[in-house]
Amino acid sequence: MNRRGIGMLKTLKSTCRTFPCRFATKVSKIGSGTGIGRIPSGVRGKDGLSRVNMPSIVTHLPRLKEPLPNVPEAEYAAPMAESAATRVTTLENGLRIASEPRCGQFCTVGLVISSGPRYEAAYPGGVSHFLEKLAFNSTANFPNRDAIRKELEENGGICDCQTSRDTLIYAASIDSRAIDSATRLLADVTLRPTISEQEVNLAARAVNFELETLRMRPDQEPILMDMIHAAAYGDNTLGLPKLCPPETLESIDRAVLMKYLKHHHSPSRMVFAGVGVDHDELVEHVRKYFVEEKPIWESEPESSVGPKQVDTSIAHYTGGIVKEQCEIPFYAAAALPELAHVVLGFEGCAHQDPDYVPLCVLNIMMGGGSSFSRGSGGHGKGMNSRLYTKVLNRYDWVHSATAHNHAYTDSGLFCIHGSAPPQHLNDMVEVIVRELLGMAAEPGREDLMRSKIQLQSMLLMNLESRAVVFEDVGRQVLASGHRKRPENFIEEIEKVSAADIQRVATRLLSSPPSLAARGDITGLPEMGQVTSALAGAGRTGLGRRLSPFSSDQHFCKSTKSNESEGLCLTDKNVVFVAGLGGIGMDTSRELVKRDLKNLVILDRIENPEAICELKELNPKVKVSFYPYDVTVPLKETTKLLKTVFAKIKTVDVLINGAGILDDHQIERTVAVNYTGLVNTTTAIMEFWDKRECGPGGIICNIGSVTGFNAIYQVPVYSGTKAGVVNFTSSLAKLAPITGVTAYTVNPGITKTTLVNKFNSWLDVEPEVAKKLLGPPNQTSQQCAANFVKAIELNQNGAIWKLDLGTLEPIKWTKHWDSGI
């Protein structure tokens, strides 16, 4: 020890000797004692009390448990009302500014924008994913990412960008004294990004690497959440993927991104939020950089390709199934087995819905928010949840079971995600179904109280974070124009009753189910089985529920009747073979009026005027054309459909409408009217067949009334149409196996170019066309209107007669039964 250290010790020693002590410990001399635990007699006073380690008062000050005399009572600071208020200001360009004061030297500021995957229907999927990777890159005032980092580091700041399905957030936490710098930086990042081609290429590589990483991870939740949303909402609005599809990586370039930013990064779709800042000062800075300085796209010419406005479609929950048979890596060293994943969900509610808070309580009760899984590495907060006590604690083969509650502005999705080894997948689905049905039972008093307290504590603990408060302020103001205080939610949670939980659970279960599965899913039950189980199938007279699943049967026959539920054509993708002539063109006009998402026309001869007419009739519908001759080999048809599916991702309805009426051309009549229809149907089965994990689909085949009552003068034409009716009826009966439903629409005599002039077989009746148009007939517009009605009725196996402006089902007479 050096001399200086020795000197300091001596000083400290002398200080200790002279420092006035409040208490001194006086120990009496211990006499001779006997026995362990007995107090020696030599240390007792005359009063019989022990004197061992008893403090003796050596100061005039009172004991610590007594108050000091002549000291005024403490007055504690109380929070002022204005310190908890969220102030909102709307600028002249529509941009809203929301802020809330907070103690501390640092603040969090940023933008919450009404943007995200749900608005990408008219763009290549994955634009938001790209924007997330491109955030905080070069801008008009910052040449590169390093310049932005330097600006932040000089003020002790950090930045982040996150995207969800309906919002895009740019945020920065920084010293409050540098609020001007932070506002300038955020304005540049959101309104003036340069987005060089090099940055786009780097972003594409980053996105591709992330996609590859996600597929190699045992945790499949990000992929599964995309799949369950696609199953619930189809390929529109909330069903569009958050993760960029690999096939669109090369389709996203600077032009696409700048066009998207121009329409979605508008002031009216933004909220600039701040926590820990002075509101008036923030308004001044935001006005300077967001109003006085213009966005970069105003100085650049806009691309003529692509949408001209924002997609304002309302999310429409449909239910459905999306599944992927694949290999999911497993890591034996981490004690993780090979797992198959399944997610089963129902329509939830929007975050402004009165049932939103009760649904959040139900979510916690089931095992959401802070749930438990065997792979989480420790005891979970959700160990009292139903999914833990009734699933994880009961079945050792279940690896994880978690509830999720997703809420958006116009809809919501509640689901349960479970994982188990592939051999237990059937059992896993059965367990999830049972727990979902159990939600409607009256919850226990302790169960309900525990869930409400847990939700309240999660809410308050999360709001201790400045970044969480920032996001809460931004999201609430973006959705409703104001922010509800935490106290409001605490009170609403406290009011939730057992009856509320049962009502919300019943509401969930009344919607069609959605199912997503990934991994080795050969043991996955059919959707029909799941639907039947949820509807109460298998209940005996004694009230005991029999299992509607069979662990040794992967494909079963459907018990549904031939009558399917009606089809809403809004946001659907329709492929129409021969949709530009006669009845086809008028039907296309009717279809675009139904707000389709895509109408893809496959026809032999291109008609640009007709395509332009359809586009102008409803600009919201994407109308595209591909040249197609139905007489080409099956391989060529499959190749064309691959191109179509790569472009629009999914097809909901296929309309086979090609046909000719000329019995002089026998081989071509058979090739167009029958063989081409069969080949097109066969080709699309590669994409739809549920035995190959396809989603299923709907086939509408155009036949003719001559298919069940021939015009004997044109026996070749009549024979091909009879073949169409029988072929389609067979498809309908195969629907439980393939997942593809089918029906025919059979027009009567309609005034089109098809019947104006044609030839009879062997010229047996030279004036057959003239005679055919003699009796009453219908216009192609009347036929088209009923045509679309038949599609919307969507009855599997139906044989529709479209004659004289009416729509009538034909009952097919059964004269023989194969017995198969």
N, C-alpha and C positions, 0 to 999 in steps of 0.2 A: 504494500500500500504506500502511495506517495505521501509526501509531507503535508500537502494540502488536504488530503483525505483525513490524515490523523488529526489535523487541526480542527476540521469540521466536526469530527466525532467528539473531541473534548468540549467544544462549544455546546453541542447538543446535550452532552452529559450534564454540564453545569446548568443548562436551561431547564432540564428535567428536574433537577434538584430544587430549583427556585420557583418553578411554575406552580401557582396555587391550585391545589386539587380540591375538587368538590367533595369527593369521598375518599376515605382511606380504609383499607381493610385491616382489621385488628384480629389476630388469631391468638387465642388463649393457649396456654401450655397444655399439652395433652398428657394426661397421666397414663398409668398402666391400665389398659383395658383388656377385656377378655371377650372372646367370641367375635366372629365376623358379623357385622351388621349391628352390633350393640354400640351405643354411644358411651364413650369412656366417662367415668364418673368425674374425672378431674376437669372436664370442660363444661360442666353445668353450673349455672348460677344458683343463688339462694332460692330463686323463684322456680327452679327446676327446668328452666329453658336452656337450650344449647347455645353456646357462645362461639361456635365454630363459624368462621367466615361471615360474621355479622358486621355490616358497615357502621362505622362511627362517623357522625356528622362533624366535619371540621371547617364548614363554611356557613356564612349567614344566609346563603341563597336557599330557596325552598327546594324540595324534591322535584324531580323531573315531571312527576305526575300531577304536580300542583302548579297553578298558573303563577306567573311572575306578577308581583304587585305593581300597581301604578302604570301598567302597560295598556294602551288603548286596544280595544277589540279590533281584530283584523277585518278589513273590508276587501272582499274578493271581487275581481273584475267580472262583470256579467257581459255576455255577448250582446251586441247591439243588433237590432232588427235588420238594419241596412247591411250588416256584415254577412248576413246569410242570404240576401236577396240576389236573384239572378236578373240582371238588367239586359234588356233586349232593345236594340236599335236597328231600324231598317233604313239602309241608304237609298239614295235616289235611283240606283240601278237595280234595286231589288235584293241586294246582298244583305243578309241579316248578321248582326254582330251580337253575341251573347257572352257575358262575362260574369264572374263571381269573385269577390275578393277573398284572399286567403293569406294567412301569416306566413312569413318566410321570405328569403332573399330570391328564391327562384320561382318561376312561373311556367305554366304549360299553355301553349297557344297552338292553334292549327285550324284546319278546315275539315268539315264534315260535308261531303258532297253526295247528292242523290245520284249515284252512279253505281256500276257494278254489273255482274254477269246477267242479271235479269233484264237489262236493257240492250243486250247484244244480239237480239233476234235477227237483225238485219246486217250484222257484222260477222266476220269469222269468229268462232268461239275462242275465247282466251284473251281478248283485248285487255280486260281488267288485270289478268295475270301478268301480261306484259307491262302494263302501266305501273304495277307494283314493283317490278324489277327495274324500271326506268326512272323511278322517283329519285329526286335529288341528284340528277345528273346535270349536264350542261344546260345553261339557260342564256337568256339575252345578256345578263349582267354577270354571270359566273361561267367562265370558259369550260370548266370541267368539275367533276365530283370533288377533286382535291381542294378547289377553291371554296366550295361550300363547306367542306369539313373544317378548313382553316378558319372560316368566318364563325362557325359554331364553337370551335375549340378556344378561340380568343375570348369567348364570353361564357365558357364553361357549359356549353350546350350539347345536346344530342338530338337526333331526329329519327323519325320512323314513318313508314307508310304501310297501311293495312287495308285490305279490301274484304268486304263481305258480299253477300248476294245482292244487297241493295244500297250499299254505301261504300264510299272510298274516303279514307282518312289520311290526311297529311298533318303531322304534328311535330312540334319541337319543344323541348324543355330547356330553358335558358335563364340566365340572370335577368331579373326583372328590369334592371337598368338598361338592358340591351333590347328592349321590346321593339324599337324601331328597326334594328337589324334583323330580328326574327320575322317581323311582318314583311319586310322587303324580300327576304329570302323565300318565304312561303308564297308570296305573290308571284315571284319569278318561277318557282317550281310548278305552280298550278296553271298560270296563265301565259308564261313565256318560255316554255321548254323548247330547246332547239331540236332535240331528238335526231341526232345524226344517224346515218345508216350503220356506222360502226357500233353505235350504242344499241341499235335495234338487233344487230347480229349477236352482240354479246348477251343481250337479254334473252334472245332465242336459245342460246346455248345454256344459259342459266336455268331457263324454264325446262328445257329438255333434260338437264341433269337432275333437276328436282323431281320430274316425273319418273325418271329411272330410279332415283333413290326411294321414292314412295313405294314403288312396286317391289323393291327389294327388302323393305322393312316389314317386320312382323306386324306392326301397328298399321292397320288398314283403314282407320277411321276417316281420314280426309277423302279417300277414294269412295268409301261407302256412303258418306254424306252426300257426295255428288250423285251417286247411284240412287239413293232413296228419294232425293228431290226429283230426279228424272222420272222415277216411277210414279211419284205423287202428282207431278204437274206436266208430265210429257216434256217434249222438247220446246218449251216456251216459258217465258217469264222466269219464275223461280226454279223451273226444271232445267234451265240452261247451266252448263258446267262452270264451276268456279275454277277448276283446274283446266288449263289449256289442252284441248285434244291434240294428240301428236300429229294428226293429219292436217291441222290448220297452222302448224308452226311456220310453214313457208308462205302462208297466205297473208300474214300480218306484216305490213311494212309501214314506213313513215306516213304515207298518204292515208292509210286506214286509221292509224292512231291519231293523226292530226284532225281528221274528219270527226272522229268520235269525240275528241276533246272539245272541238268547236261547239258541238251540240249539247254536250253533257256538262262541261265546265263553264256554264253560264251563271251569272250572279244569282239569279232567282233560284237556282238549284243548290246554292251553297249557304253554309252557316260558318262564320268565323267565330270560334269559341276561344275563350281565355279564362284561366283560373290563376289567381294571384296577381292580377293586373288592375290598374286604374281604368275604369270603363271609358271615361271621356278621352283619356290619352290614347287608348286602343282605337276608338272610333276615328280619331284624327289620323293615326298612322294607316289604318285600313283604307280610309277614303283616299289618302295620298297615293297608295300603291295599287289599289283595286278599282278606283274610279278614274282618277286623273291619268294613270298610265294604262294603255290599251293592251289587250291580248295579242300575242304574236300572230294568230291566225287571221286577224283583221287586215294584216299587211301582206298576206299570202293569198294567191288565187285558190279557190276551193275546187277540189276535184269534182267533175261532173258525174262520176261513178259513185253509187252508194246512196244511202238514205238522206233525205233532206230535213228530217225532223226526228224528235225523240219518240221512242216507242212508249206509249202511255197505256198499254194493255193491262187489264186487271188480271191478277193471278187466278187461274181457274183450276181448282183441285179436281182430279179425275180418279186417282188411284191406279194401280197397275203393278207390273213386275219388271224389274231389270236384274239380270243375273249374268255372271261371267264365270265360266269354268276355266280355272287356271291353277297354276302352282304358286303357292305363297311360301317364301323361304321360312325355314324354322331354324332355331339355333339351340342345338342340344346342350352346348356349354352353358347357356343361360337358363337351362331347365325349361325351355319353351317347346312344347310339342307342336306338331303340324296342326294348324287350326283352319277351320272353315268358319266364315262369318255370315251372319244373317241379321237383317234389320227389318222390323215389322212396324209400320206406322199408320197413323190416321190423321185426318185434317184437324189441326189445332185451331188457334184463334189469333187474330191480329193483336198487336200490343196496345191498341186503344180499345179493345173489346172489353166489356164489363166482366167477362169470364177469365180475363188474362191472369189476374192475381190468384184466383182459386186454382187455375191450371198450374201456376208456378208452385203452389203448395203441393198439389198432387205429384208434380215432377219430383220434388224433394222426397215425398213420401215413398215413391216408387224406387228411387235410387239415382236421382239426377243431381247435378251441381257438384257434389263432393262424394261421389259414389266410390265403391270399393271393387277391386278386382284382384285375383290371385297374383297378377303380375305387377301390382303397384308397389310392392316392396315394403309394405308395412300395414299397420292397422288403419283403416279408413274411417272417416267421419260418418260414412253411410252404413255402418255396421248394424244399425237398427232399421234400415230401409227394408222394404219388402223383397227387393231383388237380392239382398244379402241373406236375410233370414230364411226366405222361402226357396231361394235358388242356389246361391253360392254355398250356403251353409248346409244344403241338403244333398246336392249332387256334386260329387268330387270331380266329375268330368267336365263341368262347366268352368271355363277359364275366366270369362268376364261377362257381366251383365250390367248394362248402364242405360238409364233413361235420358232422353234428350228432348228439349222443348225449344223449337225454333219459332220465333214470332216476327212477323213482318208487317208492313203497313196495311195490307189487305187480306192476309191469310196467315196460316201458321201450320206447323207440322210437329206432331208429337210422335216419338218412336222409341223403341227399345232395341238396343244393339247387343247381341249375344255372340259369343264365340265358343267353339268346342271342337274336339277332334272330329274329322269327317265322319267317322263311324257313328257319332252321336248327333249328327245334324238333324235328323228327323225328330229325335227326342228333344233337341234344343228348341225347335220350332214349337213343338207341343207344349213345352214348359212356358215359353213366352206367351203363347195364345192363352194359356190358363191364367197367367198373371194379368194379362190385359183384361180378360173377362172379370177377374177378381177386383178390378178397380171400381166397378160399379157397386160393390158391397159397402155397407156402412163402415167407415173407419172407426177404430177404437179411440176413446177419448185421449189416452196417453199418446197414441200414435199421431193423432192430429195435432196435439199440443206440441209435441217434440218437433214435428215438421215445420210448424209455424215459427217456433223459436229459432230453429236452425236457419230458416230462410231469412228471418229478421237479422240474425247475427251475421250471416253472409253478406247481406246488403250493407250493413253498417261498417263491417270490417273492410269491405271492398272500397267503400267511399272514403276511407282514411287515406287512400292514395290520390294524389293530385291528378295523376294521369287518368284514373278512372272517373274522377269528377268531371274532368274536361270532356271525356267521351260521352258521359251521361248528359251533360249540358248540351253538347252539340247534337246528339241524336234526338233528344226530346224536343229541342227547339226546331229542328228540321222537320220532325213529324207533326208537331202540334202548335208550334209558334211560341211555346212557353215551357218552363220546367216545373214539374211537380217536386216538392220538397220530399226528402226521405221520410219525414214524419207522416206524410200523406200515405205512403206505401206501408209504413209500419202499422198505421191504423187500419188500412184495408186488409192487411194480412191478419190482423187480430180479429177482424169481423168474419173471417172465413169459417163456415160451419160444416158439419158433416154432410148436411143436405146439399151444400154447394159442391162439395167434392163428388158426391154421387151424381148430381145434375151434370157437371162438366164431364165426368167419365162416360155417362150415357150419351152425351153429345158427341164425344170422340168416337165411340163405338158405332154410332149411327152412320158414319161416313164409310165409303168403300175403303178397304185396306190397301196399303202399299207395301211392296215387298222388294228388298234388295238382298242379293246373296253373292258371295265371291269366295273362290277357292275350289277345293274338291267338293262340289255340291251335287254329286250323283245321288246322294240320299235325301235331297231336298223334296219335301212334299209338293204336290201340284197346287197352283193358286186356288183351284176350285175346292180342294180339300181344306185349305186354310179358311177360305170364305165360308164354307159350310160349318166349320168348327166355330167360327166367330158368330155365326147366325144361330148357333144352338143345335146343330145337327148331332145326332148320336145320343140324344137324351132318352133314357128309358122311362117307362111309366113309374118306376120307383124314384125317379129324380137323380139317379146316378149317371154321371157323364161317362159314356164309353169313349175310348180314344177314336177320333175320326181318322187317325193316321195309321199306316201300316209300315212298320220299319223294314219289311222285306219287299216292299212294292214301291218303285220309284215313279211309275206311270200308271195312272188308273183312268177308268172311263168316267166321263163327266156325267153327273145326274141332272144337269140343266136341260130344260126343254129347248126346242128349236127357236123359240122366241127370245131374242137378245134384247138388251136395253137399247133405247134410242141413242143415236150418235149425234153429238154436237160437232158440226164441221169447223167451228171457229178454231183457228190456229192449228188446223190439221194439215198434213202433207198428202196431197193426192197426185197420183200418176195416172194420166188419162191417155190411153192408146187410141189414136185417131180422134183427137178432140178438136179438130179444126174444120170439119165439114158436116153439113146437114144437121142432124140431131146433135152431133158432137159439139158443134160450135155454140148452139143455143144452150146446151147443157153446161158448157164451160162458162158462158155468161152468167148462168144461175149460180154456179159454184163460186165464182169470185165475189158474188154478192154476199156469200156466207162468211166472209172474212177468213178465208183459208190463210195458212202461213205460206205454203208453197203450192202452186199448180204447175206440175211438170207435164208438158204435152209431148208425146212421142207420135210422130206422124211421118208419112212417106214424103210429103211435099211441104216445104216450108212456106208459110204465109205471113210475112212480116207485118202486113196491115192488120191481120186478125190478132196477132200477138200484141201489137200496140193498142188495139181497141180494148183488149182484156186488161192491159195494164192501166189504161186511162179510166176504165170502168171502176176500178178499185185499186188505187196506188199502194194500199197497205199490203196487197197480196203480191208475192214474188212469182211472176209468171216466166217460165223458161221453156225453151224448145230444144228437142234433140231429134235429128232425123232417124227414122226407124221404119224398116220394112219388116212386117211380121213374118214374112216368108224366109227370113235368113235362118241359118242353123241355130240350134239351141245355144251353142257356145258363144255366138255373137250376141245373142240376147242377154246372156249372163254378163258378158263383158260390159254392155251398155248399162245394165242395172247397177253394176259396181260403180260406174262413173256417177250415176244418179245418187246412190247412197253415200258416196264420198262427199258429194256436194251438199246434200240436205240432211245427211245423217240417218234420218228415219223416214219411212213411208207408212202412212196409216191406211190408205185406201188405194187399191189398184182397180181401174176401170178398163176392161177389155172391150173396146168398141169398134175394132176394125171389121169391115164387112163389104162384100161386093155382091151384086145381084146380076148375074149373067151366066145362064146355064150353057152358053156356048163354050165358056172357059171353065171346063170341068175341073182340071187339076188346080188352077189358080183359085177357084171358088173354095175348094176343099182346103187349100193351103192357107188362105186368108181367114176364112170364116171359122175353121175348126183347128187345124194344125197350129197355126200361128197363135191362137188363143191358148191352146194347151201348152205350147212351148213357153209363152210369156208367163203363164201361171207356174209352170215347173221351175223356171229360172228364178222367180222371186221367192220360191220356197227355201232356197239356199240362205236367204236373209231373214226369213220369218219363222221357219219351222222350230217349234219349241223343243223338239227332241235334240236339236243342235243349239240349244240355249237361245233361240230366237224369241222375239217379243210377240209373235203372232201378227195377224193383220186381217184386213177385210178385202174380199174380192167381189166386185160387181161385174158380172158378165152380161153383155148385151146379146140377147137372143132375138126371137121374133115369135109372133103369134103362130107363124107357120111351123114352129117347133113342136106344137101340140095339135095343130090342125093344118095340114099341109095345103099349099097351093099346088095342085097336082101338075100344073103346067110347068112349074120350076122345081122338079123333084130333087135336083142336086142342092139347090139353095135350101129348100125345106129340110132335107136330110141333114145338112150341116147344122142347122139351127136346132133340130131335134137332138143332135149330138151335144150341142152346147148345154141344153137343158139337163140332159142326163149326166154329163160330165160335172156340171156345177152341183147337182143334187148329191153326187158321190162325194165331192169336196166337203159339202156341208156335214155329211155324216162322219167325215174324218176329222172334224174340228176338235173333238176331245183329245185326239192324238197329236195333231199338228198345231193347234192353237189358231188356225186360220179359218174364219167363217166365210161363207159364200152364198150368193143368191143370184137370180137372173131377173133382168128387166126385159120384157118382151113387147116392143112397140107393135101396134096395129098399123094399118095403112096410113102412112104419114106423107104429107106433101114435101118431098125432097128430090134432089137430083137423082137419087138412087132409083126411084120408081118412075121417073119421067120417061125413061126409055131403057128397056132391057130385053134380053132375048130369052125365049123359052127353050126348053130342052128339045133338041132335034126339030126346032121350029114347029112344034105341035100346035102352037097358037101364036101366029105372027102379031096379033094386036093385043097381046096379054097386058101390056102396060096401060093401054088406053082403057081396056075393060076394067082393070083393077082400080083406076081412079074414078070410075063412074059412081060407085056407091058412096055413102057418107064417109068422110075420113077426118083426120085431125091435122093441125099445123105442127110444125117442129117445135114452136114455142110452147104449145100445150103439152107436148110430149116431154120436153125438157123440164118443165116445172114439176111434172109428176115423177120424172126420172130422179130428180134431186130429193123429192119427198121420200121415195123408196130408199134412197141411200140413208136419209136421216132416220127412217124407221129401223133400219139395220136388223132385219130378221133373218137369222141364219136358216138357209134352206128354202127361203120363200121363192115362189115363182110368181112374179108380178106381171099382170097384163096392163099395158098402157094403151088404151084404145078410146077414141072419140073423146079425148080430153079427160078421161077418168083413170083412176088407179085402183086396180082390183086384184086381190090375191087369187091364185088358181089352186084348187085342191087337186093334187095329183092322184089319180085312181091307181090303186095297187092291185095288179092282176096276178102277180107271181112273187114269191118270197124265196130267196136263195137258201134261207135257213142258217146263214153264217152269222 
